[in-house]
Amino acid sequence: MPLLSAKTLIQLYEEHKRSAAACTVLTAFLDDAGKYGRILRDATGKICAIKEYKDASEEQRNIKEWNTGIYCFMAGELFSALKKTSNHNQQGEYYLTDTIEILYQQGKNISNVVLEDLMEVSGVNSQEELAALEDIYLDRIRQKWLNSGVIIHNPHSVYIGEEVIIEPDVEIHQNTVIKGKSTLEKSCVIGPCSFLENSTVSTEAILQGHNILVNAIIPEHHILNFGSQIIEETHYE
């Protein structure tokens, strides 16, 4: 699940602490939940079990709330419940999900957080699927900076790493890669076909294009000529 966010995991953990639950499950809703395990609830609305698709009745398969496969357990409760699981099911397997019903029957609290962005739990089974999710991930990074006042020409041709910091009014031209702990300060310009890694381009500095910076610092208002390369801890004066 390459797109699973820290925000979602923190939300799951915070709910787990708040509710003092034996287990907190990340659930989601779909009109047709396919072959995902279904979330079963008792008459009071509490989670009482997770039923795997192959073992579910037709009525249970119509349930729209499903299990993403992400949990937060109290370790002691989990290990105790695992000892009580069996493989008496359609697949002859030991299901981790059976621990939910076991804990419920012991009177333990089962909590949940509902996931809103279903893309976060998209799985990967091929290089093609991995590439598709990478495109989504990188597009979200670009969208964040576009919405923060950064100008990006031909955005889909620009790679921006997750650790990069960009201040407002920066202009980035096409076919550029910016990665590592790079910082682009206010109103600087990154010319086309440039590569930056762990570098800082200071306020109102200009890279004319086809530049390579690695562990470099470009001072304020400086103009770096077309094709110039600065590599390895150089402070360009």
C-alpha positions as semicolon CSV with decimal commas, in nm:
position;residue;x (nm);y (nm);z (nm)
1;M;0,000;0,000;0,000
2;P;0,243;0,267;-0,118
3;L;-0,004;0,555;-0,077
4;L;-0,096;0,483;0,285
5;S;-0,031;0,812;0,463
6;A;0,125;0,891;0,799
7;K;-0,184;1,103;0,868
8;T;-0,410;0,798;0,842
9;L;-0,185;0,583;1,062
10;I;-0,166;0,858;1,325
11;Q;-0,545;0,891;1,316
12;L;-0,578;0,515;1,366
13;Y;-0,334;0,518;1,657
14;E;-0,499;0,818;1,823
15;E;-0,841;0,652;1,803
16;H;-0,690;0,333;1,945
17;K;-0,556;0,525;2,245
18;R;-0,873;0,729;2,291
19;S;-1,105;0,427;2,288
20;A;-0,872;0,197;2,485
21;A;-0,976;-0,073;2,238
22;A;-0,829;-0,420;2,214
23;C;-0,819;-0,358;1,840
24;T;-0,886;-0,063;1,614
25;V;-0,962;-0,143;1,251
26;L;-0,924;0,082;0,948
27;T;-1,247;0,032;0,754
28;A;-1,388;0,177;0,434
29;F;-1,713;0,187;0,239
30;L;-1,792;0,083;-0,118
31;D;-2,126;0,018;-0,284
32;D;-1,970;-0,303;-0,412
33;A;-1,688;-0,410;-0,183
34;G;-1,586;-0,697;-0,410
35;K;-1,401;-0,977;-0,235
36;Y;-1,286;-0,779;0,067
37;G;-1,377;-0,902;0,414
38;R;-1,698;-0,748;0,547
39;I;-1,734;-0,564;0,878
40;L;-2,009;-0,716;1,093
41;R;-2,175;-0,511;1,366
42;D;-2,407;-0,609;1,649
43;A;-2,748;-0,459;1,725
44;T;-2,585;-0,165;1,904
45;G;-2,356;-0,085;1,611
46;K;-2,038;-0,224;1,765
47;I;-1,798;-0,422;1,548
48;C;-1,838;-0,788;1,639
49;A;-1,654;-0,972;1,359
50;I;-1,487;-0,954;1,020
51;K;-1,616;-1,211;0,774
52;E;-1,393;-1,308;0,484
53;Y;-1,570;-1,302;0,148
54;K;-1,549;-1,677;0,083
55;D;-1,704;-1,750;0,422
56;A;-1,969;-1,477;0,406
57;S;-2,338;-1,533;0,341
58;E;-2,513;-1,350;0,058
59;E;-2,660;-1,110;0,312
60;Q;-2,316;-1,039;0,457
61;R;-2,168;-0,988;0,111
62;N;-2,415;-0,703;0,061
63;I;-2,257;-0,510;0,349
64;K;-2,083;-0,198;0,218
65;E;-1,830;-0,157;0,502
66;W;-1,515;-0,358;0,444
67;N;-1,182;-0,438;0,603
68;T;-0,873;-0,264;0,464
69;G;-0,641;-0,507;0,644
70;I;-0,485;-0,238;0,864
71;Y;-0,518;-0,266;1,241
72;C;-0,385;-0,138;1,569
73;F;-0,388;-0,409;1,840
74;M;-0,305;-0,426;2,205
75;A;-0,020;-0,676;2,174
76;G;-0,121;-0,892;2,468
77;E;-0,482;-0,915;2,350
78;L;-0,371;-1,007;1,999
79;F;-0,136;-1,287;2,103
80;S;-0,396;-1,430;2,339
81;A;-0,664;-1,427;2,068
82;L;-0,434;-1,581;1,807
83;K;-0,405;-1,893;2,022
84;K;-0,780;-1,941;1,990
85;T;-0,803;-1,916;1,610
86;S;-0,868;-2,221;1,394
87;N;-0,860;-2,311;1,025
88;H;-1,221;-2,428;1,008
89;N;-1,318;-2,212;0,713
90;Q;-1,360;-2,230;0,335
91;Q;-0,990;-2,178;0,269
92;G;-0,853;-2,397;0,547
93;E;-0,643;-2,105;0,671
94;Y;-0,583;-1,929;1,000
95;Y;-0,737;-1,583;0,966
96;L;-0,600;-1,287;1,156
97;T;-0,948;-1,141;1,119
98;D;-1,092;-1,416;1,342
99;T;-0,926;-1,243;1,637
100;I;-1,185;-0,965;1,610
101;E;-1,476;-1,198;1,687
102;I;-1,277;-1,372;1,960
103;L;-1,200;-1,041;2,132
104;Y;-1,561;-0,925;2,095
105;Q;-1,691;-1,245;2,255
106;Q;-1,455;-1,180;2,546
107;G;-1,623;-0,843;2,598
108;K;-1,333;-0,644;2,456
109;N;-1,388;-0,315;2,279
110;I;-1,331;-0,307;1,902
111;S;-1,302;0,041;1,753
112;N;-1,255;0,167;1,399
113;V;-1,157;0,460;1,181
114;V;-1,326;0,506;0,842
115;L;-1,086;0,573;0,556
116;E;-1,202;0,846;0,318
117;D;-0,937;0,825;0,046
118;L;-0,957;0,470;-0,087
119;M;-0,647;0,518;-0,301
120;E;-0,444;0,495;0,019
121;V;-0,510;0,122;0,046
122;S;-0,452;0,035;-0,319
123;G;-0,229;-0,270;-0,339
124;V;0,047;-0,348;-0,587
125;N;0,083;-0,678;-0,771
126;S;0,281;-0,571;-1,078
127;Q;0,529;-0,311;-1,200
128;E;0,248;-0,153;-1,401
129;E;0,035;-0,105;-1,089
130;L;0,334;0,031;-0,898
131;A;0,404;0,284;-1,173
132;A;0,039;0,393;-1,176
133;L;0,041;0,457;-0,800
134;E;0,373;0,641;-0,825
135;D;0,212;0,875;-1,080
136;I;-0,073;0,944;-0,838
137;Y;0,169;1,004;-0,550
138;L;0,389;1,245;-0,747
139;D;0,085;1,426;-0,885
140;R;-0,037;1,489;-0,530
141;I;0,298;1,643;-0,439
142;R;0,287;1,870;-0,744
143;Q;-0,074;1,965;-0,671
144;K;0,020;2,062;-0,316
145;W;0,284;2,305;-0,441
146;L;0,066;2,443;-0,720
147;N;-0,198;2,522;-0,458
148;S;0,070;2,696;-0,249
149;G;0,158;2,953;-0,513
150;V;0,436;2,770;-0,699
151;I;0,446;2,802;-1,079
152;I;0,519;2,469;-1,250
153;H;0,538;2,454;-1,629
154;N;0,417;2,126;-1,780
155;P;0,370;1,980;-1,430
156;H;0,367;1,613;-1,531
157;S;0,722;1,646;-1,663
158;V;0,852;1,772;-1,327
159;Y;0,961;1,538;-1,045
160;I;0,947;1,681;-0,691
161;G;1,050;1,461;-0,398
162;E;0,852;1,446;-0,075
163;E;1,127;1,612;0,135
164;V;1,164;1,915;-0,092
165;I;1,068;2,255;0,051
166;I;0,940;2,523;-0,188
167;E;0,851;2,879;-0,093
168;P;0,582;3,088;-0,270
169;D;0,633;3,242;-0,615
170;V;0,901;2,994;-0,718
171;E;0,894;2,911;-1,091
172;I;0,993;2,563;-1,209
173;H;1,028;2,487;-1,579
174;Q;0,963;2,157;-1,752
175;N;1,165;1,834;-1,744
176;T;1,319;1,911;-1,406
177;V;1,403;1,679;-1,115
178;I;1,418;1,815;-0,759
179;K;1,487;1,560;-0,487
180;G;1,637;1,498;-0,145
181;K;1,646;1,778;0,111
182;S;1,640;2,056;-0,147
183;T;1,500;2,402;-0,073
184;L;1,377;2,654;-0,327
185;E;1,347;2,996;-0,167
186;K;1,098;3,267;-0,257
187;S;1,083;3,386;-0,620
188;C;1,375;3,180;-0,748
189;V;1,356;3,033;-1,100
190;I;1,457;2,681;-1,200
191;G;1,520;2,660;-1,574
192;P;1,421;2,362;-1,788
193;C;1,590;2,021;-1,780
194;S;1,764;2,082;-1,446
195;F;1,855;1,834;-1,172
196;L;1,875;1,932;-0,804
197;E;1,957;1,707;-0,510
198;N;2,010;1,820;-0,149
199;S;2,064;2,175;-0,272
200;T;1,937;2,524;-0,193
201;V;1,847;2,788;-0,447
202;S;1,818;3,114;-0,256
203;T;1,572;3,400;-0,296
204;E;1,540;3,538;-0,651
205;A;1,830;3,329;-0,781
206;I;1,795;3,201;-1,138
207;L;1,905;2,874;-1,292
208;Q;1,899;2,931;-1,667
209;G;1,848;2,565;-1,751
210;H;2,020;2,229;-1,800
211;N;2,184;2,281;-1,460
212;I;2,296;2,009;-1,218
213;L;2,320;2,087;-0,846
214;V;2,421;1,828;-0,586
215;N;2,480;1,943;-0,226
216;A;2,514;2,301;-0,350
217;I;2,395;2,644;-0,238
218;I;2,312;2,917;-0,489
219;P;2,310;3,260;-0,316
220;E;2,038;3,523;-0,342
221;H;1,993;3,699;-0,678
222;H;2,264;3,491;-0,845
223;I;2,222;3,381;-1,208
224;L;2,365;3,038;-1,284
225;N;2,457;3,009;-1,650
226;F;2,294;2,761;-1,884
227;G;2,447;2,414;-1,848
228;S;2,651;2,487;-1,533
229;Q;2,706;2,199;-1,290
230;I;2,786;2,230;-0,920
231;I;2,843;1,905;-0,737
232;E;2,933;1,804;-0,380
233;E;2,908;2,060;-0,103
234;T;2,992;2,366;-0,307
235;H;2,876;2,709;-0,193
236;Y;2,865;2,899;-0,521
237;E;2,972;3,263;-0,491
